[in-house]
Each structure stands twice: as C-alpha cells, then as structure tokens.
Amino acid sequence: MNDRRRMIGVVSSNKMQKTVSVDITRTYRHPVYKKVVQKTHRVKAHDELGCNEGDLVKIVESRPMSRTKRWAVEEIVERAEQ
C-alpha cells in the first residue's frame, strides 16, 4: 500500500467526460451544543470505471489532473439501484 489518502463517498453527478462529482459526508459531534452534525464536502474525481449517480465509490488522492481534479476513483464499492 502507499500513503495516499482514500475516502468513500457517493457520486452526485456524472455529466462530465471521465469526471464525477463525489459527495464525502463526515459525521461529528458539535463541540459546544453536543448535537451530531453531518458535513458534506464535494470533490471532483477522475473516472475510468464508468460510475453512475448514486454509486458508492472509493476515491484516492492523485496528482493534479486539471484545475479542480485531485482525486481518482479507485473502485466502485456498491452500485446504485436503477
């Protein structure tokens, strides 16, 4: 294995060529109010596998491929129901 960061997220858009938008959700407890909060971060990832919207994917940090693309889809963990 290498030291590149890996994250799991849901594909929110696949309307670009060989690029998907992935929503990464993290859950944490608010430090003051102690309420469980979900925060979503959206990144663009290079896609050679043909992901569809709603797929659960594992993305890995990669070299910069464009101005906004810094991640690549490593594997499709779970396909969305169509």
QUIKA-V659538 format. One record per residue. N is the residue number from 1. RES is the residue in three letters. SS is DSSP state (hx for helix, st for strand, lp for the rest). NEAR is the number of other C-alpha atoms within 12 Angstrom. Layout:
# QUIKA-V659538
n:res:ss:near
N:RES:SS:NEAR
N:RES:SS:NEAR
This chain:
# QUIKA-V659538
n:res:ss:near
1:MET:lp:6
2:ASN:lp:8
3:ASP:lp:8
4:ARG:lp:15
5:ARG:lp:17
6:ARG:st:22
7:MET:st:28
8:ILE:st:31
9:GLY:st:35
10:VAL:st:34
11:VAL:st:37
12:SER:st:28
13:SER:st:25
14:ASN:st:24
15:LYS:st:16
16:MET:st:17
17:GLN:lp:16
18:LYS:lp:23
19:THR:st:31
20:VAL:st:37
21:SER:st:36
22:VAL:st:38
23:ASP:st:28
24:ILE:st:25
25:THR:st:20
26:ARG:st:16
27:THR:st:13
28:TYR:st:15
29:ARG:st:13
30:HIS:lp:12
31:PRO:lp:9
32:VAL:lp:9
33:TYR:lp:9
34:LYS:lp:9
35:LYS:lp:11
36:VAL:st:13
37:VAL:st:15
38:GLN:st:14
39:LYS:st:14
40:THR:st:17
41:HIS:st:19
42:ARG:st:24
43:VAL:st:30
44:LYS:st:36
45:ALA:st:46
46:HIS:st:35
47:ASP:lp:32
48:GLU:lp:19
49:LEU:lp:23
50:GLY:lp:24
51:CYS:lp:36
52:ASN:lp:28
53:GLU:lp:26
54:GLY:lp:23
55:ASP:lp:30
56:LEU:st:29
57:VAL:st:36
58:LYS:st:30
59:ILE:st:38
60:VAL:st:29
61:GLU:st:24
62:SER:lp:22
63:ARG:lp:16
64:PRO:lp:14
65:MET:lp:17
66:SER:lp:15
67:ARG:lp:11
68:THR:lp:18
69:LYS:st:25
70:ARG:st:27
71:TRP:st:35
72:ALA:st:36
73:VAL:st:36
74:GLU:st:26
75:GLU:st:24
76:ILE:st:28
77:VAL:st:20
78:GLU:st:18
79:ARG:lp:19
80:ALA:lp:16
81:GLU:lp:9
82:GLN:lp:7
